[in-house]
Structures are given as structure tokens and as C-alpha cells.
């Protein structure tokens, strides 16, 4: 059962007619989103009327109309169009006016008549009209309907009536037809019901102002009625069985804290037993990113850099189709809608996951102070969001609000830290979740398959400083870096051999690093070696690490034996930073202190007798 506080979604609906699709419109050519029944009746909106007819079914609605004396209704009138006046023969003004007498008569329709009685010259009654009465609505329903129609006169489409008769007990309903070929108003007081119709014998559009003319004519006639019958009284008081209850104006249900935060709580009349019983399920609080003035949903695992990701209250609604795909027909509360992809069943998404995602994500350039990544363009993408983490399991932080090209340069990196990048595609009104993560290390390309040079030697000579190293397997070039403070290194040359004579070095307080490179990738840099110190301390080669899960849920790590190493330092990463977990003298280690729902990354250093470490091993990722 509908009540004044029931809510109907005033959004476009598509009606399938023979050979075409018809989109009914409201009189103001707008769609108003979630509206209460009271508001929809007050403003004479067509879409809520059609949806109401659909809910209660046309044959049920027309049976009520027949009880109110509308005798000319046909079987073929039992369709949705009847809700907005789409009848085979329509109504006479007398029928419409008679029907509205049901409301001041507490829900009882009395057949209209012209002659009440006839008496002869002696006062004898020779004819007495016997009224035909039909109970149409309960006193409670009638009171609520009348209360809503009083609003129409005060603040709705019949506002000029209330303005002309301030303080008077008047209620009623306006009506128009397509192209303004008719203008109706049927209004009633506690004692008088008056119906007005304006139009032509042959349907012809009238000026928009003719609707107001019908109201003005009603006012002029009622001016004379009030002069002759000034005491029109008041409508019947509220009967028992009616309560006032709070509700959410977006759902018609019991308000939640989200409804109160969104300022959508109101109260209205309900026939006892029809008040809201369930909490609002339209309002939801979710994370979103506002990019270029547009809101996009983001996954709960995404965190924010610089407050890009926010939390907001949105509304859920059933999907609808815009007439002619024209955005001007979006409902007035469309800015509160959740993006299209949010809220779909996860099983359905996995079953048919056609959401766009990036392909070909790779490291294009990797320096100690910047990493540049690139990917293949995605057709239909409005842009991309770049996310970064220091663990393959996340959490991923938003690096960019919007990238419109298919590459991104990250300058906020630290040498020695492993980063993981994801690219989310902005499409279909939402940020599509990223599917894969790219691993990158500052100064290293291609995931570390190419090892840095070993045996780096730096010797001061009369003509400069000689830097030499052992060849790295697969390398075609070597990049030589120089520093005067041991921390900030600058690329000074690229050579194809295994040595370089630096004749531009200033003084002997100089450090060097060397990196190997081929067409596919660039290795990490070697450890720094100071001029005059001879061979680098990390002439140890990097271990080659492998990992596998055991049946008991542990992780078994293994690596090759590194010449010169006396022990191995093992580090683990599970979401925040790398931490040393142990040192061993062998080439295996089993990690048992694990959470089965967490992904872990591992790396290993070889350490010699003087405590100097090798370059870091490759990183392996495992989830127990």
C-alpha cells in the first residue's frame, strides 16, 4: 500500500509500442529522481503516476474509479495510460466533479442529482430522491488523500487557488493533456465541489497560460459561492488509525545514520500498519576519487596520497535508459548515484568480466631518481589512474588523479626500494579495478634478470682514475656513475667494454658505481667503490633465489652458493617495508611464522667475512 511518504523513482521508462519505443515525459520535461508520493501528486508528475498504476494494476485502479461513478470506462482502458488520462472516451465534467465528492463525504460516493424532491401546492412530497451511495475508501485513506490534495492547492500545481483563498479549507487536482489541448481543475471544500474544463470542441493546442485560466475561472466562481455560503466549515478531523512516522525521502523506509547525514529524513501520515518497517537500503557510504570534477568509485584496498580518495554517501537505484541516449534527461539527483559498475554481484562479474584493463605494462626507463612506466592504450578509456605500493599485496596508493597518455614518470622513488605499479582504466563512469601489478626497482629494468657487474676496481693513476669490472652475462653496455659524497651519483658515461679511464674527476675523494645494460633491460647498480680502495667489497655475486610452498603452509627458500660468502641475510616484505628476518650459513631457509591470507616477498644478500654484502638477489613472491 502506498502512503504519502512512499518513494517512487522518477526516472525515464521505456514503453514498447508497436514498431517503436515511447518515453513518457513529465510536464516540465525533467525527471526528478526519488520523490515521495505526496511530492509527485503535488507537482502532477506523470512517471510516478504510471509506476503507481503498474504497481496496483490497471484493472484494480479502474474498479475504484467505477465505484466513484465513472461509468464510461471500457475494458481497453485497463492499461498504464489510464493513469495520466489515456482513456477511450474520457470523462465528462459532471462525472469528474461527481467523483471528487467522494473525498469531502469521508470516502463515500453519492450519485449526483439535480432534483432532491418535488412537492405539490399543499406541501405533499410527490417525489423524493433516494441517493445511491457506495463506500469507495476508508475514512483513514480518504483523510490522507485529502491532506495530500490540500498541498496541491497550497504549494503545488494549483497554487493560485490557495493564494486567492488563504486559510480556506480547499483541496483539489489539476490536469492537462498532451500538447495542452485540455486544462482541468476539480476542487472541493467541505460543502462544495466544483469542476472546470477548458478546451475546444476539436482538440487544438492552447497557450501554456490556459492552465492558469482554468484556476482563475474556478476562483471567480467560488468567490460568488463564498459570498452566498460563507460558512464552508472544515474537512472532517483525523480519524483513529492514522499515525505520523519518520521516513527517508530517498527510500520511504526507516532512516539510518546515513539518511540523517544526507539530510533526507522527514515525517508524514500513515494509515496504521503501513508505516516503514525496514531500514533504508538506498543510501550507502563508499570510497571515491574525484577526478576532473567527476566522481569515480575505487576499491576498498586503495589508499590515498594527498587526499585523492574520499568517502561519501551515495544512492543506489535500479538501472534506467536515457531517452535517445541524451544526458539532459538524467534525473535531478543523478550526481548522487553510484557509478554504473558498483554493486554488481561478484560472481556475475567473474563470470563475464569484460571491464577494460591495460595490457603491456612495462618499465620504460629506470633511474635511481625516477621510474617511467608505459602500457598499451585502451580503447574507450577516458584516462588512467596510476597506483603504487611497496608490497605486491598492497595497499596501493593513488599516485595520479588523471593520466591521459599511456605512460607515467614516477619521481618520488628511493633507491633500493622495490615498487609495484597498477594502472586502473577510467571508463563507463567508474575506475575499473587493475588486474596486474608491475614490479620495478630504481635503477633496474626488466625485473632484475640482468645482474650488475662484479669485481669493480677503482685505481688512481697519474692520468686519472681507472674503473674496471668483470663482464656481466648478457650485457652489451655498461653505465658508469660517479659521486663526490658517496650518496648522490650521476651518470658520466656509457661504454661497451669492461673499463673506463675518468680524466675529469676532481681530486681523489670519488666513488663509482657501474650498471649493466642490454636491449631489454638495465641491471641494478653495483655497490659504491671509492677511488684508491681497489676492488669493491661486494665482489660477491647476487644469489639466485627460488621459493615454494610446503604442504604445511610454510615457505621454503633456496639459493645458489655464492663464492666468498660466509653467511646469507634474508629479508621479508609483507605490506609496509623490508625487514631482516634471519641470517643463515647454508643455502636454504624455511619461513614458518606466516599468515595464510597474506602475500609475502623475499630477497637474499650474500655476506663475506668482512661484513660486506653482495647485490640483492631477485625478489620472489609467495602466498602460503
C-alpha positions as CSV (number, residue, x, y, z in Angstrom):
1,X,0.0,0.0,0.0
2,X,1.3,3.4,-0.9
3,X,1.4,6.3,1.6
4,X,2.3,10.0,1.3
5,X,5.8,9.0,2.4
6,X,6.3,6.2,0.0
7,X,9.0,6.9,-2.5
8,X,8.9,6.4,-6.3
9,X,11.9,6.8,-8.6
10,X,11.0,9.4,-11.2
11,X,13.5,8.3,-13.9
12,X,12.9,7.6,-17.6
13,X,10.9,4.5,-18.5
14,X,10.7,2.9,-21.9
15,X,7.3,1.6,-23.1
16,X,7.4,-0.7,-26.1
17,X,4.7,0.2,-28.6
18,X,4.1,-1.4,-32.0
19,X,7.1,-0.5,-34.1
20,X,8.7,2.0,-31.7
21,X,9.8,2.7,-28.1
22,X,8.0,5.5,-26.3
23,X,9.5,7.5,-23.4
24,X,6.7,9.2,-21.4
25,X,7.7,12.7,-20.1
26,X,6.7,14.9,-17.2
27,X,5.1,18.2,-17.9
28,X,8.3,20.1,-17.2
29,X,10.4,17.7,-19.4
30,X,12.5,16.7,-16.5
31,X,13.0,13.6,-14.3
32,X,13.2,14.3,-10.6
33,X,14.7,11.1,-9.2
34,X,13.5,9.7,-5.9
35,X,10.3,11.6,-4.9
36,X,7.6,10.9,-2.3
37,X,4.1,10.1,-3.4
38,X,3.0,13.4,-1.7
39,X,5.5,15.4,-3.8
40,X,4.7,13.6,-7.0
41,X,0.9,14.3,-6.6
42,X,1.6,17.8,-5.5
43,X,3.5,18.5,-8.7
44,X,1.5,16.3,-11.0
45,X,4.4,14.2,-12.2
46,X,3.5,11.6,-14.9
47,X,6.2,9.0,-14.3
48,X,5.3,8.3,-10.7
49,X,1.6,8.0,-11.7
50,X,2.5,5.4,-14.4
51,X,4.6,3.4,-11.9
52,X,1.8,3.6,-9.3
53,X,-0.6,2.2,-11.9
54,X,1.8,-0.5,-12.7
55,X,2.2,-1.5,-9.0
56,X,-1.6,-1.7,-8.2
57,X,-2.5,-3.0,-11.7
58,X,-4.9,-1.1,-14.1
59,X,-7.9,-3.3,-13.6
60,X,-7.8,-2.7,-9.8
61,X,-7.4,1.1,-10.2
62,X,-10.2,1.4,-12.7
63,X,-12.5,-0.6,-10.4
64,X,-12.1,2.1,-7.8
65,X,-12.8,4.7,-10.5
66,X,-16.1,2.9,-11.4
67,X,-17.1,3.0,-7.7
68,X,-16.7,6.8,-7.9
69,X,-19.3,7.0,-10.7
70,X,-17.1,6.9,-13.8
71,X,-19.4,4.6,-15.8
72,X,-18.0,5.2,-19.3
73,X,-14.7,3.3,-18.7
74,X,-14.0,0.4,-21.2
75,X,-12.1,-2.8,-20.8
76,X,-9.5,-1.5,-23.2
77,X,-8.9,1.4,-20.8
78,X,-7.3,-1.0,-18.4
79,X,-3.7,0.0,-19.3
80,X,-0.9,2.2,-17.8
81,X,-2.0,5.2,-19.9
82,X,-5.2,5.5,-17.9
83,X,-3.1,6.8,-15.0
84,X,-2.5,10.0,-16.9
85,X,-5.8,10.4,-18.7
86,X,-5.3,8.0,-21.6
87,X,-9.0,6.8,-21.9
88,X,-11.0,5.7,-24.9
89,X,-13.8,8.3,-24.4
90,X,-12.5,10.3,-21.5
91,X,-14.7,11.9,-18.8
92,X,-17.5,14.4,-18.7
93,X,-17.0,17.4,-16.4
94,X,-20.1,16.2,-14.4
95,X,-18.6,12.7,-13.9
96,X,-15.2,14.1,-12.8
97,X,-16.8,16.6,-10.4
98,X,-19.1,13.9,-9.0
99,X,-16.2,11.5,-8.5
100,X,-14.4,14.1,-6.4
101,X,-17.3,14.5,-4.0
102,X,-16.1,11.2,-2.6
103,X,-13.4,13.0,-0.6
104,X,-15.5,15.6,1.4
105,X,-18.0,12.7,2.0
106,X,-15.4,10.7,4.0
107,X,-14.8,8.2,1.3
108,X,-18.4,7.6,0.2
109,X,-19.6,8.4,-3.3
110,X,-23.2,9.6,-3.7
111,X,-24.7,9.6,-7.1
112,X,-25.2,13.2,-8.3
113,X,-28.7,14.5,-9.0
114,X,-30.5,17.7,-9.9
115,X,-33.8,17.3,-8.1
116,X,-33.9,16.4,-4.4
117,X,-37.7,16.3,-4.1
118,X,-40.9,17.6,-5.6
119,X,-43.9,18.8,-3.5
120,X,-47.3,19.8,-4.6
121,X,-49.1,23.1,-3.7
122,X,-50.2,21.6,-0.5
123,X,-46.7,20.7,0.5
124,X,-47.1,17.0,-0.1
125,X,-43.9,15.3,-1.2
126,X,-44.7,13.6,-4.5
127,X,-41.0,12.7,-5.4
128,X,-38.1,12.1,-3.0
129,X,-34.7,11.3,-4.4
130,X,-33.1,8.2,-2.9
131,X,-29.4,8.7,-3.1
132,X,-27.2,5.8,-4.3
133,X,-24.2,5.5,-2.0
134,X,-21.0,3.5,-2.4
135,X,-18.2,3.2,0.0
136,X,-15.0,3.7,-2.0
137,X,-12.3,4.4,0.5
138,X,-12.0,4.0,4.3
139,X,-12.2,7.2,6.4
140,X,-8.4,6.9,7.0
141,X,-7.5,6.6,3.4
142,X,-9.8,9.5,2.5
143,X,-8.3,11.7,5.1
144,X,-4.7,11.0,3.9
145,X,-5.7,11.6,0.2
146,X,-7.5,14.9,1.1
147,X,-4.5,16.0,3.1
148,X,-2.2,15.5,0.0
149,X,-4.6,17.3,-2.3
150,X,-4.7,20.3,0.1
151,X,-0.9,20.5,-0.6
152,X,-1.7,20.8,-4.3
153,X,-3.7,23.9,-3.6
154,X,-1.2,25.4,-1.2
155,X,2.2,24.7,-2.8
156,X,1.6,22.6,-5.9
157,X,0.3,23.0,-9.4
158,X,-2.9,24.7,-8.1
159,X,-1.0,27.3,-6.1
160,X,-3.1,30.3,-7.4
161,X,-6.2,28.7,-5.7
162,X,-4.6,28.7,-2.2
163,X,-3.1,32.2,-2.8
164,X,-6.6,33.5,-3.7
165,X,-8.3,31.9,-0.7
166,X,-5.8,32.0,2.1
167,X,-6.8,30.0,5.2
168,X,-9.8,28.3,3.4
169,X,-10.3,24.5,3.5
170,X,-9.8,23.7,-0.1
171,X,-8.3,20.7,-1.9
172,X,-8.2,19.6,-5.5
173,X,-6.3,18.3,-8.5
174,X,-5.2,19.9,-11.8
175,X,-4.9,18.1,-15.1
176,X,-3.6,18.6,-18.6
177,X,-3.2,16.5,-21.7
178,X,-0.5,16.2,-24.3
179,X,0.1,19.4,-26.3
180,X,-2.1,21.4,-23.9
181,X,-5.4,20.6,-25.7
182,X,-7.2,20.5,-22.3
183,X,-6.9,22.2,-18.9
184,X,-8.7,20.7,-15.8
185,X,-9.2,21.6,-12.2
186,X,-11.6,19.9,-9.9
187,X,-11.5,21.4,-6.4
188,X,-13.6,20.9,-3.3
189,X,-14.5,22.5,0.0
190,X,-16.2,20.6,2.9
191,X,-19.6,21.5,1.2
192,X,-19.0,22.4,-2.5
193,X,-17.2,20.5,-5.3
194,X,-16.6,22.5,-8.5
195,X,-15.0,21.2,-11.7
196,X,-13.6,23.3,-14.5
197,X,-12.6,22.2,-18.0
198,X,-11.1,24.4,-20.8
199,X,-10.6,23.3,-24.4
200,X,-12.0,23.2,-27.9
201,X,-14.7,21.0,-29.4
202,X,-12.0,19.7,-31.8
203,X,-8.7,19.1,-29.9
204,X,-6.4,22.1,-30.5
205,X,-3.3,23.2,-28.5
206,X,-3.9,26.1,-26.2
207,X,-1.3,28.6,-24.8
208,X,0.6,27.4,-21.8
209,X,-1.2,30.0,-19.7
210,X,-4.6,28.4,-20.3
211,X,-4.0,26.0,-17.3
212,X,-3.8,29.1,-15.1
213,X,-7.0,30.4,-16.8
214,X,-8.9,27.3,-15.5
215,X,-7.7,28.1,-12.0
216,X,-8.7,31.7,-12.3
217,X,-12.1,30.8,-13.5
218,X,-12.5,28.4,-10.5
219,X,-11.6,31.3,-8.2
220,X,-14.1,33.7,-9.8
221,X,-17.0,31.2,-9.5
222,X,-16.0,30.3,-5.9
223,X,-15.9,34.0,-5.0
224,X,-19.6,34.1,-5.6
225,X,-20.2,30.7,-3.8
226,X,-18.4,32.0,-0.7
227,X,-20.5,35.2,-0.7
228,X,-23.7,33.1,-0.7
229,X,-22.4,30.3,1.6
230,X,-19.7,31.9,3.6
231,X,-19.6,29.1,6.2
232,X,-18.0,26.3,4.3
233,X,-16.6,24.7,7.6
234,X,-13.7,22.4,7.8
235,X,-12.9,19.0,6.5
236,X,-13.6,16.0,8.8
237,X,-11.0,15.7,11.5
238,X,-8.3,13.0,11.6
239,X,-10.0,9.6,12.4
240,X,-8.3,7.0,14.5
241,X,-5.9,4.6,12.8
242,X,-3.6,7.2,11.4
243,X,-0.1,7.9,12.8
244,X,2.8,10.1,11.9
245,X,6.1,8.4,11.3
246,X,9.7,9.3,10.2
247,X,11.0,8.0,6.9
248,X,13.9,8.5,4.4
249,X,12.8,10.6,1.4
250,X,15.1,8.5,-0.9
251,X,13.7,5.1,0.1
252,X,10.5,5.6,2.1
253,X,12.0,3.3,4.7
254,X,13.2,3.8,8.3
255,X,16.0,6.4,8.3
256,X,19.6,5.2,9.1
257,X,22.5,7.3,10.3
258,X,23.4,7.7,6.6
259,X,20.0,9.2,5.8
260,X,20.4,11.7,8.6
261,X,23.9,12.6,7.4
262,X,22.4,13.1,3.9
263,X,19.6,15.3,5.4
264,X,16.9,13.1,3.8
265,X,14.7,12.5,6.9
266,X,11.1,13.6,7.0
267,X,7.8,12.6,8.6
268,X,4.3,12.1,7.2
269,X,0.9,10.5,7.7
270,X,0.5,6.7,7.5
271,X,-2.5,4.5,7.9
272,X,-1.6,2.5,11.0
273,X,0.2,-0.7,9.9
274,X,1.6,0.8,6.7
275,X,4.4,2.8,8.3
276,X,8.0,1.8,7.4
277,X,9.2,-1.5,8.8
278,X,12.6,-1.9,7.2
279,X,15.8,0.3,7.4
280,X,16.8,2.4,4.3
281,X,18.9,0.4,1.8
282,X,19.3,3.2,-0.8
283,X,22.0,5.2,1.0
284,X,25.5,3.7,1.0
285,X,28.8,5.1,2.1
286,X,31.7,4.2,-0.2
287,X,35.2,5.4,-1.2
288,X,35.5,7.5,-4.4
289,X,38.0,9.6,-6.2
290,X,37.0,13.0,-7.7
291,X,38.9,13.4,-10.9
292,X,38.4,16.4,-13.1
293,X,35.2,17.2,-11.3
294,X,33.8,13.7,-11.8
295,X,33.3,11.1,-9.1
296,X,34.7,7.5,-9.6
297,X,34.4,4.5,-7.3
298,X,37.6,3.0,-6.0
299,X,38.3,-0.3,-4.4
300,X,38.4,-0.6,-0.6
301,X,42.1,-1.7,-0.8
302,X,43.1,1.6,-2.4
303,X,44.5,4.3,-0.1
304,X,45.2,7.9,-0.9
305,X,48.2,10.2,-1.5
306,X,47.2,13.8,-1.0
307,X,43.6,13.0,-0.1
308,X,42.6,11.9,-3.6
309,X,40.4,9.2,-2.3
310,X,37.4,10.4,-0.2
311,X,34.4,8.8,1.5
312,X,30.9,9.9,0.5
313,X,27.2,8.9,0.8
314,X,25.6,7.9,-2.5
315,X,22.3,6.4,-3.6
316,X,21.6,3.0,-5.2
317,X,18.9,2.8,-7.8
318,X,17.7,0.4,-10.5
319,X,19.3,1.0,-13.9
320,X,17.4,3.1,-16.4
321,X,17.8,4.1,-20.1
322,X,18.2,7.7,-21.1
323,X,15.7,8.7,-23.9
324,X,17.7,8.9,-27.1
325,X,20.8,8.5,-25.0
326,X,20.7,12.2,-24.2
327,X,22.3,13.2,-20.9
328,X,19.9,16.1,-20.5
329,X,17.3,13.5,-19.3
330,X,19.3,12.4,-16.3
331,X,17.3,12.6,-13.1
332,X,17.9,15.7,-10.9
333,X,19.6,13.6,-8.3
334,X,21.9,11.8,-10.7
335,X,25.0,13.4,-9.1
336,X,24.3,11.2,-6.0
337,X,24.3,7.9,-8.0
338,X,26.8,5.2,-7.6
339,X,28.8,4.6,-10.7
340,X,27.5,2.0,-13.0
341,X,29.9,-0.8,-12.1
342,X,29.4,-0.6,-8.4
343,X,27.3,-3.1,-6.5
344,X,27.2,-5.8,-9.2
345,X,27.3,-9.4,-7.9
346,X,30.9,-10.5,-7.6
347,X,30.0,-13.9,-9.1
348,X,28.5,-12.3,-12.1
349,X,31.5,-10.1,-12.6
350,X,33.8,-13.1,-12.6
351,X,31.6,-14.9,-14.9
352,X,31.6,-12.3,-17.6
353,X,34.4,-9.8,-16.8
354,X,34.6,-7.5,-19.8
355,X,35.8,-4.5,-17.9
356,X,38.7,-2.7,-19.7
357,X,42.2,-3.3,-18.4
358,X,45.6,-2.3,-19.5
359,X,47.9,-4.6,-21.4
360,X,51.7,-4.5,-22.0
361,X,52.5,-2.7,-18.7
362,X,56.3,-2.4,-18.6
363,X,59.2,-0.3,-17.2
364,X,60.4,2.0,-20.0
365,X,63.1,3.7,-18.0
366,X,64.5,3.2,-14.5
367,X,66.9,5.6,-12.8
368,X,67.8,6.0,-9.2
369,X,65.6,9.1,-9.0
370,X,62.8,8.2,-11.4
371,X,60.9,5.2,-12.9
372,X,58.9,5.6,-16.1
373,X,56.3,3.0,-16.9
374,X,54.2,2.6,-20.1
375,X,51.3,0.5,-21.4
376,X,49.2,-0.1,-24.5
377,X,46.3,2.4,-25.0
378,X,42.9,1.1,-24.0
379,X,40.1,1.8,-26.5
380,X,37.3,3.9,-25.0
381,X,39.3,4.9,-21.9
382,X,38.7,8.4,-20.6
383,X,42.0,8.3,-18.8
384,X,44.1,6.3,-16.4
385,X,44.9,6.3,-12.7
386,X,48.3,5.2,-11.6
387,X,48.6,3.3,-8.2
388,X,51.7,2.3,-6.4
389,X,52.6,0.0,-3.5
390,X,55.8,-1.3,-1.8
391,X,54.3,-4.8,-1.5
392,X,52.7,-6.9,-4.2
393,X,49.7,-7.4,-1.8
394,X,49.2,-3.7,-1.4
395,X,47.8,-1.4,-0.1
396,X,48.0,0.6,-3.4
397,X,48.1,4.4,-3.2
398,X,46.9,6.7,-5.9
399,X,49.8,8.5,-7.5
400,X,47.9,10.5,-10.1
401,X,44.5,12.0,-10.3
402,X,44.3,11.6,-14.1
403,X,46.7,10.5,-16.8
404,X,45.6,11.0,-20.3
405,X,48.6,9.4,-22.0
406,X,49.8,5.8,-21.9
407,X,52.9,6.5,-19.8
408,X,53.8,7.9,-16.4
409,X,57.0,9.1,-14.7
410,X,57.3,8.5,-11.0
411,X,59.9,10.8,-9.5
412,X,59.0,10.0,-5.8
413,X,61.2,6.9,-5.6
414,X,64.0,5.8,-3.3
415,X,67.0,3.7,-4.4
416,X,66.9,0.2,-3.1
417,X,63.1,0.1,-2.7
418,X,61.0,-2.3,-4.8
419,X,57.8,-0.7,-6.1
420,X,54.7,-2.3,-7.6
421,X,52.6,-0.4,-10.0
422,X,49.0,-0.9,-11.1
423,X,47.1,1.0,-13.8
424,X,43.3,1.4,-13.5
425,X,41.3,2.4,-16.5
426,X,38.7,5.2,-16.2
427,X,35.7,4.1,-18.3
428,X,31.9,3.5,-18.1
429,X,31.6,6.1,-15.3
430,X,33.9,4.3,-12.8
431,X,37.5,3.4,-12.2
432,X,37.9,-0.2,-13.4
433,X,40.0,-2.4,-10.9
434,X,43.5,-3.1,-12.0
435,X,44.3,-6.8,-12.6
436,X,48.1,-7.0,-12.6
437,X,51.0,-5.3,-10.8
438,X,54.3,-4.4,-12.3
439,X,57.5,-4.8,-10.2
440,X,60.2,-2.1,-10.6
441,X,63.3,-1.1,-8.8
442,X,65.0,2.3,-9.2
443,X,68.0,1.9,-11.5
444,X,66.9,-1.5,-12.7
445,X,65.0,-2.5,-15.8
446,X,63.2,-5.8,-16.7
447,X,62.8,-7.2,-13.2
448,X,66.4,-7.9,-12.4
449,X,67.3,-10.8,-14.8
450,X,70.4,-8.9,-15.8
451,X,72.9,-8.9,-12.9
452,X,75.1,-5.9,-12.0
453,X,78.8,-6.1,-12.8
454,X,81.1,-7.7,-10.2
455,X,84.7,-7.2,-9.3
456,X,84.5,-3.4,-9.7
457,X,88.0,-1.9,-9.2
458,X,88.8,1.8,-8.8
459,X,92.5,2.8,-9.0
460,X,94.0,6.3,-9.0
461,X,96.7,6.9,-11.7
462,X,98.8,9.9,-12.8
463,X,96.4,10.5,-15.7
464,X,93.1,9.9,-13.9
465,X,91.1,7.2,-12.2
466,X,90.7,3.8,-13.8
467,X,87.5,1.9,-13.2
468,X,87.3,-1.7,-14.3
469,X,84.9,-4.6,-13.7
470,X,84.1,-8.2,-14.6
471,X,81.7,-8.7,-17.6
472,X,78.0,-9.4,-16.8
473,X,76.4,-12.2,-18.7
474,X,74.1,-10.8,-21.4
475,X,75.3,-7.2,-21.1
476,X,76.1,-5.2,-24.2
477,X,76.8,-1.9,-22.5
478,X,77.9,-0.6,-19.1
479,X,76.8,2.7,-17.4
480,X,79.3,4.3,-15.1
481,X,78.1,6.6,-12.3
482,X,80.2,9.0,-10.2
483,X,79.7,10.7,-6.8
484,X,81.7,13.1,-4.7
485,X,79.8,12.3,-1.5
486,X,79.2,8.6,-1.7
487,X,75.4,9.0,-2.0
488,X,74.3,11.2,-5.0
489,X,75.5,9.5,-8.2
490,X,75.5,11.0,-11.7
491,X,75.8,9.1,-14.9
492,X,79.1,10.1,-16.6
493,X,79.4,7.7,-19.5
494,X,78.2,4.6,-21.3
495,X,80.8,2.1,-22.6
496,X,80.8,-1.3,-24.3
497,X,84.0,-2.6,-22.7
498,X,84.8,-3.5,-19.1
499,X,86.8,-0.5,-18.2
500,X,86.8,3.3,-18.2
501,X,89.5,6.0,-17.6
502,X,88.0,9.0,-15.8
503,X,90.2,12.0,-16.7
504,X,87.7,14.6,-15.4
505,X,87.5,13.6,-11.8
506,X,88.3,16.3,-9.3
507,X,90.5,15.1,-6.5
508,X,90.7,11.6,-5.1
509,X,87.6,11.7,-2.9
510,X,85.4,10.0,-5.5
511,X,83.1,7.0,-5.6
512,X,81.9,4.9,-8.6
513,X,79.0,2.6,-9.4
514,X,78.6,0.5,-12.6
515,X,75.3,-0.9,-14.1
516,X,75.0,-3.4,-16.9
517,X,72.5,-2.9,-19.8
518,X,71.2,-4.7,-22.9
519,X,68.3,-4.0,-25.3
520,X,65.7,-5.4,-22.9
521,X,66.8,-4.2,-19.5
522,X,69.2,-2.4,-17.2
523,X,70.6,-4.1,-14.1
524,X,70.8,-2.6,-10.7
525,X,74.0,-0.7,-9.8
526,X,77.0,-2.3,-8.2
527,X,77.9,-1.2,-4.7
528,X,79.9,2.0,-4.5
529,X,83.7,1.8,-4.6
530,X,85.9,4.7,-3.5
531,X,88.9,5.7,-5.6
532,X,92.1,4.1,-4.2
533,X,90.3,1.3,-2.3
534,X,91.0,-1.2,-5.0
535,X,88.3,-3.9,-5.6
536,X,84.8,-3.3,-4.5
537,X,83.8,-5.0,-1.3
538,X,80.7,-6.6,-2.9
539,X,82.6,-8.6,-5.5
540,X,80.3,-11.3,-4.2
541,X,77.7,-12.1,-6.9
542,X,74.0,-11.8,-6.1
543,X,72.3,-15.1,-5.0
544,X,69.6,-16.5,-7.3
545,X,66.6,-17.1,-5.1
546,X,63.7,-19.6,-5.6
547,X,60.7,-20.3,-3.3
548,X,58.0,-22.9,-3.0
549,X,55.0,-23.5,-0.7
550,X,55.1,-26.6,1.5
551,X,52.1,-28.8,2.4
552,X,52.2,-27.5,5.9
553,X,51.7,-23.9,4.7
554,X,55.3,-22.8,5.1
555,X,57.6,-21.2,2.6
556,X,60.8,-23.0,1.6
557,X,63.5,-20.6,0.3
558,X,66.6,-21.9,-1.7
559,X,69.5,-20.1,-3.4
560,X,72.9,-21.0,-5.0
561,X,76.1,-21.0,-3.1
562,X,78.0,-17.7,-3.7
563,X,81.8,-17.9,-3.8
564,X,83.3,-15.9,-0.9
565,X,80.1,-15.8,1.2
566,X,80.2,-17.0,4.8
567,X,76.5,-16.3,5.5
568,X,73.3,-15.1,3.9
569,X,70.9,-12.4,5.1
570,X,67.2,-13.0,4.4
571,X,64.7,-10.2,4.2
572,X,60.9,-10.4,4.0
573,X,58.2,-7.9,2.9
574,X,54.5,-8.2,3.8
575,X,53.0,-4.8,3.2
576,X,55.0,-2.0,4.7
577,X,58.8,-2.3,4.4
578,X,61.6,-4.8,4.0
579,X,62.7,-6.4,7.3
580,X,65.5,-8.8,8.0
581,X,64.1,-12.0,9.5
582,X,67.3,-14.1,9.9
583,X,70.8,-14.9,8.8
584,X,71.9,-18.5,7.9
585,X,75.2,-20.1,6.8
586,X,73.5,-22.6,4.4
587,X,71.6,-22.1,1.2
588,X,68.1,-22.9,2.4
589,X,65.6,-21.5,4.9
590,X,62.0,-22.4,5.9
591,X,59.8,-19.5,7.0
592,X,57.1,-20.7,9.4
593,X,55.8,-17.6,11.0
594,X,53.2,-16.8,8.4
595,X,49.6,-15.6,7.9
596,X,47.8,-17.8,5.4
597,X,45.9,-14.8,4.0
598,X,49.0,-12.6,3.3
599,X,51.3,-12.5,0.3
600,X,55.0,-12.3,1.2
601,X,58.0,-11.2,-0.8
602,X,61.6,-12.4,-0.1
603,X,65.1,-11.3,-1.1
604,X,68.6,-12.5,0.0
605,X,72.1,-10.9,0.3
606,X,75.3,-12.8,0.4
607,X,77.8,-11.6,3.1
608,X,81.6,-12.1,3.2
609,X,83.9,-12.4,6.2
610,X,84.4,-8.6,6.5
611,X,80.6,-8.0,6.6
612,X,80.4,-6.6,3.1
613,X,77.2,-7.6,1.2
614,X,76.5,-8.7,-2.4
615,X,74.0,-7.0,-4.6
616,X,70.5,-8.1,-3.7
617,X,69.0,-11.2,-5.1
618,X,65.9,-11.4,-7.3
619,X,62.6,-10.9,-5.4
620,X,60.2,-13.8,-5.1
621,X,56.5,-13.5,-4.2
622,X,54.6,-16.3,-2.4
623,X,51.3,-16.6,-0.6
624,X,51.2,-19.6,1.8
